[in-house]
Amino acid sequence: MTEKLRMMAAKLVNSTAHGKELAVWLRDITKTVWYGVFYALRYPVDKRMILFESYWGRQFACSPRAVYEELCRSSAGKKYKIVWAFEEPERFRELFEGRKNVRLVKYHSREHIRCYARAGFWITNSRTPAGIWKKRGQIYVQTWHGTPLKKIGCDVVNHQDIPAANRRTHRYYRKEGRQLDYLVSPSAFYTEKLGSALDMKRMEGRVLEVGYPRNDCLFTFTDADAAALKEELGILGDKKVILYAPTWRENQHEAGVGYTYRMGLDLKGLKQESACVF
């Protein structure tokens, strides 16, 4: 009977866009209190622990990976306890073989949330989970995952055509803007756009406009590296290579489905003269 009532209540709440947003708001408040009582106030900060994440635990990539690999090359890296959070830790375990100071945890697991409460440093390229908040003594480094050539976060005026969803998106981005200690930036343009998207009220001393860690490899890549990559991708000879890597679009979103994609290129035509990597 209790389960039926719960399902009926959930169906009622989710029957309208506003009801769904109310449910999300209540869920986020519950998570914030739960995190504080059972994790943040319970576990002390370990200054030698670093928590890494990339794309919400989906990948071992981007600037968090570049920072981690540079740390591994440094003699100082051995003194830190490193934690990587992945949705599927077993997929990545072999990449960390022999690293005694590295531990993998499942993204959104209790151990992952516990690491948020304990780690002296957070390094991520995406938003932190709902309900998580930074304690005194913790340092949050945000690298993000690309230069925003379109409006994101607090700069999006009409997110999904639902005012409540728009407010939720702004709330999530403002949370990141308030909590982060350092925003790693590759350019003044990036600093302006992402600072606005995160609604950062104070920029001075918080923006490290030193370049993107993930781009460092572009300055050390060799011809041999390029040849090996072409072979791996099945690209033969000296054919021109076109990389097409589209991002999501706010105007390509369907309620109940999520973000969709409409091809804007004639790949068949391009393939006649070039090698296309999609």
N, C-alpha and C positions, 0 to 999 in steps of 0.2 A: 504493500500500500504506500509506504514511504517513497519507494522508488518511482511509483506511478505519479505521485504528487510532484516529485522533483522534476520528472520529465515534462509534466503538464506546465509547471511553472517556467521551465526553460523554453518550452515552445511558445508560451505566451509572451515572455520577455523578448524573444528573438523574432517575433512576428512583425515587428516594425523596426525601422532603422534607429529610431530614437530609443526604443526599448533595448535594442542590442547594445547601443553605446552606453546606456545606463548600466547594463550588466558588466560591460568592460570596465567602466569607471569603478564600480563596487569591487570587482575582482582585483583591480590594481591597488586600491586602498587596502584590501585584505592582505595582499602580497607584501605591501610595504610594512604593515604592522607585524605580520608573521616573520618577515626577514629580520626586523629589529629585535623582536623578543627571542627568537630561537637561534639567531646567528650573529648579527652585528653586536649585540650587547653581551653575547656569551663567549665569543672568541677574541683574544687579543691580536693585534696586528703583528705580523712577522715581517720585519724590514728586509729580510733576505728571501722572501718569496715573491715570485713574479707570475702573474696569471696572463697567459696569452690566448687570444681568440682571433679568428679570421672568418668573416662572413657568417656570423652567428653559429660558429662551430661546424660549418660545412666543408671548409677547405684548410689546407696548410699552405697559405699563399699570401701574396700582397705584402704590404709594409711590415705587419707583425712578424711574418716569416723572415724578412730581411733583417729586422732588428735582432731577432732570435739568433740567426746565423752569424751575425757580426759579434754578438755576445759570446757565442761558442768559440769564435776565433780569438777572443780576448782572454788573457790569463785571469782577468777578474771574474769571468763568467762562471768559473767553477765554484765560487763561494755562494752562488745563489741556488735556491730550490725553485725549479721551473715547472710550471703546470701549464699544459695545453688542454683546452676544452674542445671536444669534437662530438658531433652528433653520433658518429660511429667510430669510437676510438680504435677498434681492431683494424679498421682499414688503413690506419696510419702508423700502427705500432712499430712496424719494421723500419720505418724512417728514423726511429729514435733508439734503435738497438745500440747498446754500449754506452748510452748516456745515463749514467747512474743518478745524476741530479735532476732528471726529467721524469715527470709523471703525467700520464694521460687520464683525464676524467671525462665522463659522459656529460655533454652539454645539457643544462637544466636539471641535472641530477642533484641530490642532496649534497654530494661531495663537491660538485661544482659551486653551488651556492655557498657552501662552507668556505671554499677557497676565496670567494669574493669577500667574505668577512675577514679572512686572515691575511690575504696577500698585501704586501706593502706597495706593490705596483700592479696596476691594470694596464695592459696594452692591447688595444683592439682597433679594428677598422670599421666597426659598425656600432649600432646603439647597444647599450647594456640592457639586460632583461628588465622587464617591468618589476617594480618593487625594490630593486637594488639601490642602495644609497651609500655614498662614500663616507667613511669615518675619518676622524682626525688622525693624522699620521699616515694616511694612504695617499698615493700619487696616481692619478689617472691620466694616461697618455692616449690621446685620440689621434689616429693617423688618417681616418676615413679611407675611402676606396676609389677615389677619382676626383678630378676637377669637375665641379658642377657646371655644365654648359646649359643646363635647363634649371628651372626653379625647383627647389626641394625644401622640405621642412617648413619652417615658419614663413617662407616666401611664397608658398603655394596658397592661393587665396580660396580656391574652391576645390578641395580634395574630394574626388569621387562624387561631387554634386550633393554631398551630405554635410550640412553645417556641423553636426555633432562629430562626425568623423574628422572634419577639418580641425576642430578644437582639440581632439585627441592627438592628432598628428603634431600639432603645435606644442601640446603639453609634453609629448615624448622628446621632441627636439630641444625644447627649452631646458628640460631636465639635464640633457647632456651638456648644453652650453653652460649651465650653472656649475655642474660638478667637475668638469674636466680641469686639469691643472695645466696641461700643455697640448696645444693643437699643432701637429707637424704640418708644415705648409711648403709647397714647391714654388709658390709665386705670390705676388701681391694681389693678383686677380683672384686666386684661390682663397687667400686670406679674407678678402672683402666678401666674396660670395658665400663661403661656408660660415664665416662669422655671422653673416646676416641670417643664414638658414638656421643656425643654432641660437639666434637671438642673444649673442654674447654681449653683455652690457659692458664688460671690461676686457679689452684686448691686450693692453700693455703688459708685457712680462709673461703672457700665457701662450703667445704664438711663436713657434720656432720656424721661421721662414728660412730653412736651411736646405730645402730640396726633399724629394720623396725617397725614403729608404729603398723602396722597391725598384726605383730607377737606377740605383747604383750599378746594377749588373750591366746596364746598357753601355757603361764606360769601360767595362772589363771584358765584354763579349769578344771572342776571336772569330776569325774566318772558319776555323775548325769547329767551333761551337755552332755556327750558322749551318755548316754543311751537315753536321750530325742531326740538327733539328729538322732540316729539310728531308733527310733520309727517314727520320721517324714519322714524319707527316706524309711521306710518299710523294714529295715534290721532286720532280726530275729536272736535271739540267739547270739552265739559267733562265727559266721561265719567270716572267714577272709575277710576284706574289701579292695578292690583295687580301688583307685581313679585314673581315667585316664583323664587328663586335657590337651589335646594337644593345642599347639599354631599354628599360621599360619606359612607357609613355603614359602620362596621366589620361590622355584622350583615348587610350586603348585599354579600357577597364570595363568589365561587365560584372554587375551585381550578382553575387552568388557563384561567380566563376573565378574572378581575380583578373590579373593582368593578362591580356592576350597579345598576339603579335601579328602584324600584317607586313609581309615582305614588300619592300619598296624598290628592289633591284631585280634586274634580269640576270640571274646567276648563270643561266644556260648560255647566254650570249657572252658573258664575261669569261666563262671557262674556255671558250674557243681560243682565246689569246693569252689567258693568264691562269695561274693556279690560285684558286679561291679557298681561303680558310675561313669557315663560318663558325 
